[in-house]
Amino acid sequence: MRNTRQRREQIMQLLIQHGVVHVSDLVERFGVSSVTIRADLTHIESQGLATRNHGGAALVRTPPQEQDIHEKDELNHPLKDAIGACAARLVKPGDSIIIDSGSTTMMLAQHLRLHQNVIVMTNGLNVAWELANAPGVELRMTGGLLRKQALSLQGSQAEASLGPYSFDTLFLGVDGFDLQFGLTTHHEAEASLNHRMVERARKVVVLTDASKFGRVSLHRIALLDQVHTVITDPGISTEYREGLQRLGIEVIVVDPVP
């Protein structure tokens, strides 16, 4: 069963990378029968992720284009502010947290300025700027290579900096959130660092607007069994709300401030 799941995940990754896959190529790659591969593709199609065609399958959910961080800042600002405020209420004195880079997580940082006795580690320059003068916040940065488009630090140095720590909570932004494929993002190094963050935190809280549900970007961060809480908006569909609750994930829905 484990080999079946791993093979299907790899097929899905190939679909994301190439848009289409062919039965003959997959038979050769995985060393299994065409009957097995067709069963894999039928399963992936049943999840709404691909459409079967003659000799293979095509991806349904094309990854959305990545936007510059400044473009993201201007989108859905009241909604992101409400999500950030809700996330800040989960942070208590004495907590140590990781805040991922991003426009929604930056709003969380703004709402943490008056918090007391909190340790924050971040890879986001925009997040660090918001907390630089917060007297009750001990601010730490990962270091690493700056990706200017996202104002985020990443790479081996950033990942290594997390090694000595164990954090209470990770607040994570994503580009894609799919019930089957999990949490995804556009950039490989960012996904690798985010995965490391997940490993170093006892609780993972995802901050996302409902538009990210059903999207699959190129690089997976983690499966949903590693997520504890999702904070989102009323646009979340019944399918996703019930699906997350079946997985034991807490769903917090917030309304944007008028």
C-alpha positions in Angstrom: 0.0 0.0 0.0 2.9 2.3 0.8 4.5 1.7 -2.5 1.2 2.4 -4.3 0.8 5.7 -2.5 4.4 6.8 -3.2 4.1 5.9 -6.9 0.8 7.9 -7.2 2.4 10.9 -5.5 5.4 10.7 -8.0 2.9 10.4 -10.9 1.2 13.5 -9.6 4.5 15.3 -9.4 5.2 14.4 -13.0 1.7 15.7 -14.0 2.4 19.0 -12.3 5.8 19.3 -14.0 4.7 18.3 -17.5 1.0 18.7 -17.7 0.5 15.2 -19.2 1.8 11.7 -18.6 1.7 8.6 -20.8 1.0 5.1 -19.6 3.9 3.6 -21.6 6.4 6.0 -20.0 5.1 5.3 -16.5 5.2 1.6 -17.0 8.9 1.9 -18.0 9.7 4.4 -15.2 8.1 2.4 -12.3 8.5 -1.2 -13.6 4.8 -2.1 -13.1 2.1 -3.3 -15.5 0.0 -1.0 -17.6 -3.1 -2.3 -15.7 -1.5 -0.9 -12.5 -0.7 2.4 -14.0 -4.2 2.8 -15.4 -5.5 2.1 -12.0 -3.2 4.8 -10.6 -4.4 7.3 -13.2 -8.1 6.4 -12.5 -7.5 7.0 -8.8 -5.9 10.4 -9.5 -8.8 11.3 -11.8 -11.3 10.3 -9.1 -9.7 13.0 -6.9 -10.4 15.6 -9.5 -6.7 16.2 -10.2 -6.4 14.9 -13.7 -8.4 13.9 -16.7 -7.8 10.5 -18.4 -7.2 10.5 -22.1 -6.1 8.0 -24.7 -2.8 6.6 -23.5 -2.4 8.7 -20.4 -3.8 11.6 -18.4 -3.7 15.5 -18.3 -3.5 17.7 -15.3 -6.7 19.5 -14.3 -5.4 22.0 -11.7 -2.8 24.1 -13.5 -0.6 25.8 -10.9 -1.3 29.5 -10.6 1.3 32.0 -11.6 3.4 33.3 -8.7 3.0 37.0 -7.9 5.5 39.5 -6.7 5.3 40.2 -2.9 4.3 43.8 -3.5 1.4 42.6 -5.8 0.3 40.2 -3.1 0.3 42.9 -0.4 -2.4 44.8 -2.3 -4.7 41.8 -2.8 -7.5 41.1 -0.2 -5.9 43.4 2.4 -8.9 43.5 4.8 -9.2 39.7 4.6 -5.5 39.1 5.3 -5.7 41.6 8.2 -8.6 39.6 9.7 -6.7 36.3 9.3 -3.5 37.8 10.8 -5.4 39.2 13.8 -7.0 35.8 14.4 -3.6 34.1 14.2 -2.1 36.6 16.7 -4.8 35.7 19.3 -3.4 32.2 19.3 0.0 33.4 20.5 0.5 33.5 24.2 3.2 34.9 26.5 6.1 32.6 26.6 5.5 31.1 23.1 8.3 30.5 20.6 7.0 30.6 17.0 8.1 30.6 13.4 6.5 33.0 11.0 6.9 32.1 7.3 7.5 34.9 4.8 4.5 36.2 2.9 1.8 38.9 2.7 -0.7 37.2 5.1 1.9 36.3 7.6 3.1 39.9 7.5 -0.3 40.9 8.8 0.1 38.4 11.7 3.4 40.2 12.5 1.7 43.6 12.6 -0.8 42.2 15.2 2.1 40.8 17.3 3.7 44.2 17.9 2.2 44.7 21.4 2.6 41.1 22.5 4.9 40.4 25.4 7.5 37.6 26.0 7.3 36.0 22.6 10.2 34.6 20.5 9.8 34.9 16.8 11.9 33.2 14.1 11.3 34.2 10.5 12.7 34.0 7.0 10.7 37.0 5.8 12.3 40.5 5.6 8.8 42.0 5.6 7.9 40.1 8.8 11.1 41.1 10.5 10.6 44.7 9.6 7.2 44.7 11.2 8.6 43.3 14.5 12.0 45.1 14.6 10.8 47.7 17.1 8.4 45.5 19.1 9.7 45.6 22.7 8.1 42.4 23.8 9.2 40.3 20.9 12.7 38.6 20.7 13.3 38.5 16.9 15.5 36.0 15.2 16.1 35.5 11.5 17.1 32.4 9.6 19.8 34.0 7.4 20.4 32.5 3.9 20.0 33.6 0.3 17.5 36.4 -0.3 14.9 35.7 -2.9 14.0 39.3 -3.9 10.6 38.5 -5.5 9.3 37.2 -2.2 11.6 39.1 0.2 12.4 35.7 1.8 15.6 34.1 2.9 16.1 30.5 2.0 18.7 27.8 1.1 21.0 25.5 3.1 22.0 28.2 5.6 18.4 29.1 6.4 17.5 25.4 6.9 20.6 24.8 9.1 19.7 27.7 11.3 16.5 26.0 12.4 18.3 22.8 13.6 19.0 23.7 17.3 15.4 24.8 18.0 12.0 23.4 18.8 9.2 25.8 18.4 5.6 25.8 19.8 3.9 26.9 16.5 4.6 27.5 12.9 2.4 30.0 11.1 2.7 29.1 7.4 1.4 30.7 4.2 0.9 28.6 1.0 0.4 29.0 -2.7 -1.7 25.8 -3.0 -3.8 23.7 -0.6 -5.2 20.4 -1.9 -7.0 17.7 0.2 -5.0 15.0 -1.6 -1.7 16.5 -2.5 -1.3 18.7 0.6 0.5 22.1 0.9 2.4 23.4 -2.0 4.4 26.4 -3.2 6.0 27.7 -6.4 9.6 27.7 -5.4 11.7 24.5 -4.7 14.0 26.1 -2.1 11.1 27.7 -0.3 9.3 24.4 -0.2 12.4 22.7 1.3 12.7 25.4 4.0 9.0 25.3 4.8 9.2 21.5 5.2 12.1 22.0 7.6 9.9 24.5 9.5 7.1 21.9 9.8 9.6 19.5 11.3 10.8 21.9 13.9 7.3 23.0 15.2 4.9 21.1 17.5 1.9 22.8 15.9 1.3 23.9 12.3 -1.2 26.7 11.6 -1.9 27.5 7.9 -3.0 31.0 7.1 -4.7 31.1 3.7 -7.6 32.7 1.9 -10.1 30.4 0.3 -8.8 30.9 -3.2 -5.9 28.6 -2.5 -8.1 25.6 -1.8 -8.0 23.2 -4.7 -4.8 24.6 -6.1 -1.7 22.6 -6.7 1.7 24.4 -7.2 4.8 22.7 -8.3 6.6 21.9 -5.0 5.0 20.1 -2.1 5.7 21.4 1.5 3.9 18.8 3.5 0.9 16.5 3.6 -2.2 17.5 5.5 -1.6 15.0 8.4 1.1 17.5 9.6 -1.4 20.4 9.8 -3.3 21.2 13.0 -5.2 24.4 12.3 -6.3 26.3 9.2 -7.4 30.0 9.4 -9.3 31.1 6.3 -12.4 33.1 5.1 -16.1 32.3 4.5 -15.3 31.5 0.9 -14.2 28.0 2.0 -16.4 25.4 0.3 -18.4 22.8 2.3 -16.3 20.1 0.6 -13.1 21.6 2.0 -14.4 22.5 5.4 -15.8 18.9 5.9 -12.8 17.3 4.4 -10.4 19.1 6.8 -12.6 18.3 9.8 -12.6 14.6 8.8 -8.8 14.8 8.9 -9.0 16.2 12.4 -7.9 19.7 11.4 -9.3 22.7 13.2 -10.9 25.2 10.8 -11.3 28.8 11.9 -13.3 31.0 9.6 -12.9 34.8 9.9 -14.8 37.7 8.3 -12.8 40.6 6.9 -13.2 43.9 8.7 -15.4 46.2 6.7 
